[in-house]
């Protein structure tokens, strides 16, 4: 199985750093680097969730590219016997940074 190819019905995700911003209505927009007019996602609370929940969900979505990169780095570091100590630390740093972004600390 080729894990580098997306299934035929979906394409690769939007590249670049994703960012989360809040508008004055308590809605959160996840956009690529350009903060264009077409956000990747819009998150808002509803009757069952709070603004805090909506923000946490938006931060998690905006961290998706970094989380994916960190997971690939972690997988490579766990299964590559030729990996250097520095590369292993770099993989953990990527994972820590992605987690911090997903939790709203970065």
C-alpha positions as CSV (number, residue, x, y, z in Angstrom):
1,X,0.0,0.0,0.0
2,X,1.4,3.4,-1.0
3,X,0.8,5.7,2.0
4,X,2.1,8.8,0.2
5,X,-0.8,8.9,-2.3
6,X,-4.2,10.3,-1.3
7,X,-7.3,8.3,-2.2
8,X,-8.7,9.2,-5.6
9,X,-11.7,11.0,-4.1
10,X,-9.7,13.5,-2.1
11,X,-6.7,15.6,-2.7
12,X,-3.9,16.9,-0.6
13,X,-4.7,19.5,2.1
14,X,-4.0,23.2,1.7
15,X,-0.3,23.7,2.3
16,X,1.3,26.2,4.5
17,X,0.8,27.2,8.1
18,X,-2.8,27.3,9.1
19,X,-3.9,30.1,11.5
20,X,-6.9,30.7,13.7
21,X,-8.5,34.0,14.2
22,X,-11.6,35.1,16.0
23,X,-14.1,37.7,14.7
24,X,-16.3,39.9,16.8
25,X,-19.2,37.4,16.7
26,X,-17.3,34.7,18.5
27,X,-16.6,32.7,15.3
28,X,-13.2,31.3,14.6
29,X,-11.8,31.1,11.1
30,X,-9.0,28.7,10.1
31,X,-7.1,30.0,7.1
32,X,-3.9,29.4,5.3
33,X,-1.0,31.8,5.4
34,X,-2.7,34.4,3.3
35,X,-5.8,34.7,5.5
36,X,-7.8,34.9,2.3
37,X,-11.5,35.3,2.0
38,X,-12.1,31.6,1.7
39,X,-11.3,30.0,5.1
40,X,-10.5,26.4,5.4
41,X,-13.0,26.1,8.2
42,X,-15.3,28.2,10.3
43,X,-16.0,27.1,13.9
44,X,-18.6,28.6,16.2
45,X,-20.4,27.5,19.3
46,X,-24.0,26.3,19.4
47,X,-26.6,25.6,22.1
48,X,-24.6,22.6,23.3
49,X,-21.1,24.1,23.3
50,X,-19.5,27.2,24.7
51,X,-17.2,29.8,23.2
52,X,-14.3,28.0,25.0
53,X,-15.2,24.8,23.3
54,X,-15.4,26.5,19.9
55,X,-12.0,28.1,20.4
56,X,-10.4,24.8,21.5
57,X,-11.9,23.0,18.4
58,X,-10.6,25.8,16.1
59,X,-7.1,25.7,17.6
60,X,-7.0,21.9,17.1
61,X,-8.1,22.2,13.5
62,X,-5.5,24.9,12.8
63,X,-2.8,22.7,14.2
64,X,-3.6,19.8,11.8
65,X,-0.7,20.3,9.3
66,X,1.8,20.5,12.2
67,X,0.3,17.5,13.9
68,X,0.6,15.5,10.7
69,X,4.2,16.5,10.2
70,X,5.0,15.7,13.8
71,X,3.4,12.3,13.5
72,X,5.4,11.5,10.4
73,X,8.6,12.6,12.2
74,X,7.8,10.5,15.2
75,X,7.1,7.5,13.1
76,X,10.3,7.9,11.2
77,X,12.3,8.3,14.4
78,X,10.7,5.2,16.0
79,X,11.5,2.9,13.2
80,X,14.8,4.1,11.8
81,X,17.7,2.4,13.5
82,X,20.1,4.8,11.7
83,X,18.5,7.8,13.3
84,X,20.8,10.2,15.2
85,X,20.0,11.5,18.6
86,X,19.6,15.0,17.2
87,X,17.0,13.8,14.7
88,X,15.1,12.1,17.5
89,X,15.1,15.3,19.5
90,X,13.9,17.3,16.5
91,X,11.0,14.9,16.0
92,X,10.0,15.4,19.7
93,X,10.3,19.1,19.3
94,X,8.0,19.1,16.3
95,X,5.5,17.0,18.2
96,X,5.6,19.3,21.3
97,X,5.2,22.4,19.1
98,X,2.2,20.9,17.3
99,X,0.6,19.9,20.6
100,X,1.1,23.4,22.0
101,X,-0.5,24.9,18.9
102,X,-3.5,22.5,19.1
103,X,-4.0,23.4,22.7
104,X,-3.8,27.2,22.0
105,X,-0.4,27.9,23.6
106,X,1.4,28.8,20.4
